[in-house]
Amino acid sequence: MLRLLALLVVLITLVYPAPAWCRGYESDEEAVYDLKSRGYTLVAKDTISGQFLGNYDEVHKLYNGMVFRNIEGDYNYEYEYYPTVYVFKTVFQGRTLWQLVVDKHSYSVLRLR
């Protein structure tokens, strides 16, 4: 029974593209590679209009009109003005999951517009 449970945990972690609410990387390129390897598709590369703190519930407006809200995490001291952002998405069990990569960190977000 314990082996079956361990196998189930391994399978879930391999199949489920688990959100990395604030996973740090060595570079943006490493973050892009990691998200692509977990089944995410790069949707856009743009700039956040204004400041970026990376905090829970923070709203991010992009110049291309997309708007996102951080949906996981807590206070995270990232202070950037007009940073470059990579927008990723994947579909899991009929739900669209979104990730933003900003300054070597990935954030789980909800698309508002």
PENOR-V163824 format. One record per residue. RES is the residue in one small letter. OMEGA is omega in degrees with one decimal (NA if undefined). BURIAL is I if it has 16 or more other C-alpha atoms within 10 Angstrom, else O. Layout:
BEGIN
res = <RES	RES>
omega = <OMEGA	OMEGA>
burial = <BURIAL	BURIAL>
END
This chain:
BEGIN
res = <m	l	r	l	l	a	l	l	v	v	l	i	t	l	v	y	p	a	p	a	w	c	r	g	y	e	s	d	e	e	a	v	y	d	l	k	s	r	g	y	t	l	v	a	k	d	t	i	s	g	q	f	l	g	n	y	d	e	v	h	k	l	y	n	g	m	v	f	r	n	i	e	g	d	y	n	y	e	y	e	y	y	p	t	v	y	v	f	k	t	v	f	q	g	r	t	l	w	q	l	v	v	d	k	h	s	y	s	v	l	r	l	r>
omega = <-179.9	177.5	178.3	177.9	178.6	177.8	178.6	178.5	179.1	-180.0	179.5	-179.2	177.8	-175.0	-174.8	178.4	-173.2	178.6	176.4	-169.1	173.4	-179.6	-179.8	-179.9	176.3	-179.1	174.8	179.9	177.0	178.1	178.5	179.7	-178.6	-179.4	177.0	179.7	177.5	172.7	177.9	178.2	176.3	-177.0	-176.7	168.8	-172.8	179.0	175.5	-179.3	179.2	-175.7	177.9	177.7	179.0	-177.4	175.5	174.9	177.8	179.1	-179.2	176.7	179.3	-179.9	179.6	177.2	178.6	178.6	-177.7	174.9	174.6	-176.5	179.1	175.3	-179.8	-179.1	179.6	-174.6	171.5	-177.2	-177.7	172.1	177.8	-178.3	171.7	-179.3	173.0	-177.9	179.7	172.9	172.3	177.1	179.3	-179.3	176.8	179.3	174.8	178.1	-177.6	175.0	171.0	172.5	179.7	174.9	175.0	175.6	173.9	-176.0	171.9	-176.2	174.2	178.5	178.7	-179.8	NA>
burial = <O	O	O	O	O	O	O	O	O	O	O	O	O	O	O	O	I	O	I	I	I	I	O	I	I	O	O	I	O	O	I	I	O	O	I	O	O	O	I	I	I	I	O	O	O	I	I	I	I	O	O	I	O	I	I	I	I	O	I	I	I	I	O	O	O	O	I	I	I	I	I	I	O	O	O	O	O	O	O	O	O	O	I	I	I	I	I	I	I	I	O	O	O	O	O	O	I	I	I	I	I	I	I	I	I	I	I	I	I	I	I	O	O>
END
